[in-house]
Amino acid sequence: MDTQRKKGMLDVCVLAALLEGPSYGYRLVREVGACMPVSESTLYPILKRLETAGCLDTYREAYNGRLRKYYRLTAQGEERICGFLAEWEEMERIYQFVKEKREGTSR
């Protein structure tokens, strides 16, 4: 998959994982990893970029005597998911067009 496309897909997968509620980095690696491979070294820059863009915010909470950083989806993050879904519908139309043209020429 094209690197830029994959980057955009990872962004929206992270945001989608947060639809269920706040989460922390390690759990997000596991959740997003079920869909596409992601490492912690890849995830944390994505989280920082999404936070800077206003798509998520953070807070810290004690867990087993240590502070754990949690990520929470914002309204802007939800809007980005909606934009992705609308864009995906357009991509499906383009895909069908290309597929039909290719099948038409292979006869």
Steps between C-alpha positions, in 0.01 A plus 500: 500500500619851423671652806288817506177303462607264778580797724152640447345160565693464826380842613137413447543153656641661815209743510250218446654301786430798725130501409451240774647735757836625626797268469877490551785431260562129557130415472475707181793308350311175561164631377631665184739208446198273456423697182847591372850462642615785722784530751528730798770697319252561217198564722635771729585749222150439359345572839705820533400613149132429567519687831664800330226492235234512773364153422571368848600624839685339788486465874698302757364260755667284764523129422693258725685789663605660170347771287361369173427732208155456350380621161144615443321574172379857447212625286755594235629142504147370448461741207818362349358147520181618327709667229697179449180296463358746246828499309507121507163485323656703219802269495269199465337659194843564347608145579190356333556717193862389464413136565218502242723665238778248564261207478356645181842510332604150600236328288 
